[in-house]
Amino acid sequence: MIGVAPPMMTESAFDRLAGEALEELALEIESKLGDRLEVELREGILTVDLEDGGRYQINKHVPMRQLWLASPKSGAWHFACGAAGGPWISTRDPSTTLGSLLRDELRAATGVFLDLTL
């Protein structure tokens, strides 16, 4: 079932996978847009402030083993990942991944293509 991580995913496995995903996002966004946007990853929360005042916030939600995204363009999203890793898939639209949603929205906002494959 999409939206609920498999029971075999431990909290430590989730923390590792989610941490890696947040770091990957932060590095890619910072490397391509750091001169135009404020990008901060602190204590498991990634914040991206747009030039127009919009703010993306992505954080770990440990009880559900999900990453939660607040988007100024499309609202709230929840993403789950399998225990072995792989893409973070939306719980409301399985055809949407965290990487594809952020890539498309940030490209629309900045005109810059980001390689966000998670």
C-alpha positions as CSV (number, residue, x, y, z in Angstrom):
1,M,0.0,0.0,0.0
2,I,1.4,3.4,-1.0
3,G,1.8,5.8,1.9
4,V,2.7,3.4,4.6
5,A,6.2,2.1,4.8
6,P,6.7,-1.6,5.0
7,P,6.6,-2.9,8.6
8,M,10.2,-4.1,8.2
9,M,11.6,-0.6,8.0
10,T,13.1,0.3,11.3
11,E,13.3,3.8,12.6
12,S,17.0,3.8,12.2
13,A,16.7,2.6,8.5
14,F,14.1,5.3,7.8
15,D,16.3,8.0,9.5
16,R,19.2,7.0,7.3
17,L,17.2,6.9,4.0
18,A,15.4,10.1,4.8
19,G,18.6,11.8,5.9
20,E,20.3,10.8,2.6
21,A,17.4,12.0,0.6
22,L,17.3,15.4,2.3
23,E,21.1,15.8,1.9
24,E,20.9,14.9,-1.8
25,L,18.1,17.5,-2.4
26,A,20.0,20.2,-0.4
27,L,23.2,19.6,-2.3
28,E,21.6,19.6,-5.8
29,I,19.5,22.7,-5.1
30,E,22.3,24.6,-3.4
31,S,24.8,23.7,-6.2
32,K,22.5,25.0,-9.0
33,L,20.4,27.7,-7.3
34,G,22.4,28.7,-4.2
35,D,23.2,32.1,-5.6
36,R,19.5,32.8,-6.2
37,L,17.7,31.0,-3.3
38,E,18.2,30.4,0.4
39,V,18.8,26.7,1.0
40,E,19.1,25.4,4.5
41,L,19.2,21.8,5.9
42,R,19.1,21.7,9.7
43,E,18.0,19.1,12.1
44,G,16.2,17.0,9.5
45,I,14.4,20.0,7.9
46,L,15.2,21.3,4.5
47,T,14.0,24.8,3.7
48,V,14.2,26.5,0.3
49,D,13.2,30.1,0.1
50,L,12.2,31.4,-3.3
51,E,12.9,34.9,-4.6
52,D,9.2,35.7,-4.7
53,G,8.9,34.9,-1.0
54,G,7.5,31.3,-1.4
55,R,9.0,28.6,0.8
56,Y,9.4,24.9,0.4
57,Q,9.9,22.9,3.6
58,I,10.6,19.2,3.6
59,N,10.9,17.2,6.9
60,K,11.0,13.7,8.2
61,H,7.8,12.3,9.8
62,V,9.2,9.4,11.7
63,P,5.9,7.8,13.0
64,M,4.6,7.4,9.4
65,R,8.1,6.8,7.9
66,Q,7.5,9.5,5.4
67,L,9.0,12.8,4.1
68,W,6.5,15.6,4.2
69,L,6.6,18.5,1.8
70,A,5.0,21.9,2.2
71,S,5.0,23.6,-1.3
72,P,4.0,27.2,-1.9
73,K,2.7,26.0,-5.3
74,S,0.9,22.7,-4.7
75,G,0.3,22.5,-1.0
76,A,1.1,19.6,1.3
77,W,2.5,16.2,0.1
78,H,3.6,13.1,1.9
79,F,6.1,10.7,0.3
80,A,7.0,7.1,1.3
81,C,10.0,5.0,0.4
82,G,10.6,1.2,0.5
83,A,12.9,-0.3,3.1
84,A,15.6,-0.9,0.4
85,G,15.5,2.7,-0.8
86,G,14.3,3.8,-4.2
87,P,12.1,6.7,-5.1
88,W,10.0,8.6,-2.5
89,I,6.5,8.1,-3.9
90,S,3.5,10.4,-3.2
91,T,0.8,8.9,-1.0
92,R,-1.9,10.7,-2.9
93,D,-0.6,10.2,-6.5
94,P,1.7,7.2,-7.0
95,S,2.8,8.6,-10.3
96,T,4.5,11.5,-8.5
97,T,7.8,11.3,-6.8
98,L,9.4,13.8,-4.5
99,G,12.2,14.4,-7.0
100,S,9.9,15.0,-10.0
101,L,7.5,17.3,-8.1
102,L,10.4,19.5,-6.8
103,R,12.2,19.4,-10.1
104,D,9.1,20.6,-12.0
105,E,8.1,23.3,-9.5
106,L,11.6,24.7,-9.0
107,R,12.1,24.7,-12.8
108,A,8.9,26.7,-13.2
109,A,10.0,29.1,-10.5
110,T,13.6,29.6,-11.6
111,G,14.0,28.3,-15.2
112,V,16.8,26.0,-14.0
113,F,16.7,22.2,-14.5
114,L,17.7,20.2,-11.4
115,D,18.7,16.5,-11.5
116,L,16.4,15.3,-8.7
117,T,16.0,11.5,-9.2
118,L,14.7,10.5,-5.8
